[in-house]
Amino acid sequence: MAGEVSKAIDPKELWGGGRSPFSLSYGKMMMWFFLISDALTFGAFLVSLGWFRYTSDAWPISDQVFFHIPFIHSATPDEGFPLLYVAFMTLILIVSSVTMVLAVEAGHRNDKKTVIKWMVWTIVGGFIFLGSQVWEWSGIIAGPDGIFGTYDDTRIGGNYLGGWETINNVLVPVVGPDQYAQFFYCVTGFHGLHVFSGVIINIIILINVIGGTYERRGHYEMVEKGGLYWHFVDLVWVFVFTFFYLL
Amino acid sequence: MERDDIIEYSLGAQHSEEEGKKIRKNVWKVTTILSVITFVEVLVGILYSKTVVGDGNLWATIKTGYIILTVIKARYIILEFMHLGHERSSFKSTILYPYLFLILYLIFIAINESLAVYDFNFPIN
């Protein structure tokens, strides 16, 4: 990379005041510091999930809980498609992260048209992800096959699905630990909130790009800052995907 | 009043069409790596799920593999997509080391304590 960041500067001058020792603008550096604090929040969520998992006697297996895909009715895990839908959601988020990088790269070339193109695709990806999450939540809470509800379910005689047991050659659902579902709604909900605010931020930035705000300013650093937030959302999902759906 | 003593750092990140081509090539490379890793994870998750393999040594290996793959993915997202690998190394350390220190300690203490709580709640005898 060209510019201040890769320039070799004498440490005395670099740290002697009057300039940023990191060769970064204030806004970008502060975005990183904010992301660290946010990452600690998500880290705490996932670590406490691990705590409850280790202190519980039984813990549901994810592919016995999340096995639905849209338009296909599957009442038991045997008829279902474990991991398939959440893999699709992961891919959507990765792809929208890529389009964001391309928007940032186009911004560095002051290429307004390309920035708009990739920003629009990023926002579309964000909406697809949010829609997928709405579908997933509504399906497992109130869908015809979803028994992961926030109410007493008569089929399992308790609140939350914990897995399936074969009784008289028939698969029947059994009650699971409350913490599993509570953490599921908490963590994916908090992440979903981040996706939502990320989409809002991206839309605001897109409006500014179209309006020519950054063109007049001479640089598209705001796209980069929004991009940092958007990549962070993707980063968090990588961990949520592993610790919720894979392990 | 215009100030001339402020360095506009954001301008330093700008590059030409030539460099842009190189950067885009790198982006597609990282995309391929991330997609392949996700694909492998999902494939293993479907073929060797806990329901299939049980709670034995194989599952422990798969679990470790998942965590290693996740860290590799996170590394690519942070260093390439978020561009941290191309910032000054002093900034890279400022961001990464405090976080890693805190979170590794948190993971250690939570696993340690939760196993003790488990032993207390569900004694072997």
Chai-1 contact restraints between the chains, C-beta under 6 A:
chainA,res_idxA,chainB,res_idxB,connection_type,confidence,min_distance_angstrom,max_distance_angstrom,comment,restraint_id
A,M1,B,H86,contact,1.0,0.0,6.0,A-B,restraint_1
A,A2,B,H15,contact,1.0,0.0,6.0,A-B,restraint_2
A,G3,B,G12,contact,1.0,0.0,6.0,A-B,restraint_3
A,G3,B,A13,contact,1.0,0.0,6.0,A-B,restraint_4
A,E4,B,Y9,contact,1.0,0.0,6.0,A-B,restraint_5
A,E4,B,G12,contact,1.0,0.0,6.0,A-B,restraint_6
A,V5,B,E87,contact,1.0,0.0,6.0,A-B,restraint_7
A,V5,B,R88,contact,1.0,0.0,6.0,A-B,restraint_8
A,R19,B,I7,contact,1.0,0.0,6.0,A-B,restraint_9
A,F22,B,R88,contact,1.0,0.0,6.0,A-B,restraint_10
A,F22,B,F91,contact,1.0,0.0,6.0,A-B,restraint_11
A,S23,B,Y9,contact,1.0,0.0,6.0,A-B,restraint_12
A,S23,B,R88,contact,1.0,0.0,6.0,A-B,restraint_13
A,L24,B,Y9,contact,1.0,0.0,6.0,A-B,restraint_14
A,S25,B,Y9,contact,1.0,0.0,6.0,A-B,restraint_15
A,S25,B,S10,contact,1.0,0.0,6.0,A-B,restraint_16
A,W32,B,I95,contact,1.0,0.0,6.0,A-B,restraint_17
A,I36,B,Y99,contact,1.0,0.0,6.0,A-B,restraint_18
A,G43,B,I103,contact,1.0,0.0,6.0,A-B,restraint_19
A,V47,B,L106,contact,1.0,0.0,6.0,A-B,restraint_20
A,V47,B,I107,contact,1.0,0.0,6.0,A-B,restraint_21
A,V47,B,A110,contact,1.0,0.0,6.0,A-B,restraint_22
A,G50,B,A110,contact,1.0,0.0,6.0,A-B,restraint_23
A,W51,B,A110,contact,1.0,0.0,6.0,A-B,restraint_24
A,W51,B,S114,contact,1.0,0.0,6.0,A-B,restraint_25
A,Y54,B,S114,contact,1.0,0.0,6.0,A-B,restraint_26
A,Y54,B,L115,contact,1.0,0.0,6.0,A-B,restraint_27
A,Y54,B,Y118,contact,1.0,0.0,6.0,A-B,restraint_28
A,T55,B,S114,contact,1.0,0.0,6.0,A-B,restraint_29
A,T55,B,V117,contact,1.0,0.0,6.0,A-B,restraint_30
A,T55,B,Y118,contact,1.0,0.0,6.0,A-B,restraint_31
A,D57,B,F122,contact,1.0,0.0,6.0,A-B,restraint_32
A,I61,B,K50,contact,1.0,0.0,6.0,A-B,restraint_33
A,I61,B,T51,contact,1.0,0.0,6.0,A-B,restraint_34
A,D63,B,S49,contact,1.0,0.0,6.0,A-B,restraint_35
A,L83,B,V42,contact,1.0,0.0,6.0,A-B,restraint_36
A,L83,B,G45,contact,1.0,0.0,6.0,A-B,restraint_37
A,L83,B,I46,contact,1.0,0.0,6.0,A-B,restraint_38
A,A87,B,V42,contact,1.0,0.0,6.0,A-B,restraint_39
A,T90,B,T38,contact,1.0,0.0,6.0,A-B,restraint_40
A,I94,B,L34,contact,1.0,0.0,6.0,A-B,restraint_41
A,S97,B,F81,contact,1.0,0.0,6.0,A-B,restraint_42
A,V98,B,T31,contact,1.0,0.0,6.0,A-B,restraint_43
A,V101,B,V27,contact,1.0,0.0,6.0,A-B,restraint_44
A,V101,B,F81,contact,1.0,0.0,6.0,A-B,restraint_45
A,E105,B,G20,contact,1.0,0.0,6.0,A-B,restraint_46
A,E105,B,I23,contact,1.0,0.0,6.0,A-B,restraint_47
A,H108,B,A13,contact,1.0,0.0,6.0,A-B,restraint_48
A,H108,B,Q14,contact,1.0,0.0,6.0,A-B,restraint_49
A,H108,B,H15,contact,1.0,0.0,6.0,A-B,restraint_50
A,R109,B,G20,contact,1.0,0.0,6.0,A-B,restraint_51
A,H219,B,S10,contact,1.0,0.0,6.0,A-B,restraint_52
A,H219,B,L11,contact,1.0,0.0,6.0,A-B,restraint_53
A,E221,B,S10,contact,1.0,0.0,6.0,A-B,restraint_54
A,L228,B,M82,contact,1.0,0.0,6.0,A-B,restraint_55
A,H231,B,I77,contact,1.0,0.0,6.0,A-B,restraint_56
A,H231,B,F81,contact,1.0,0.0,6.0,A-B,restraint_57
A,H231,B,M82,contact,1.0,0.0,6.0,A-B,restraint_58
A,L235,B,A74,contact,1.0,0.0,6.0,A-B,restraint_59
A,L235,B,I77,contact,1.0,0.0,6.0,A-B,restraint_60
A,V238,B,T70,contact,1.0,0.0,6.0,A-B,restraint_61
A,V238,B,K73,contact,1.0,0.0,6.0,A-B,restraint_62
A,V238,B,A74,contact,1.0,0.0,6.0,A-B,restraint_63
A,T242,B,Y66,contact,1.0,0.0,6.0,A-B,restraint_64
A,T242,B,T70,contact,1.0,0.0,6.0,A-B,restraint_65
A,L246,B,G45,contact,1.0,0.0,6.0,A-B,restraint_66
A,L246,B,Y66,contact,1.0,0.0,6.0,A-B,restraint_67
A,L247,B,K63,contact,1.0,0.0,6.0,A-B,restraint_68
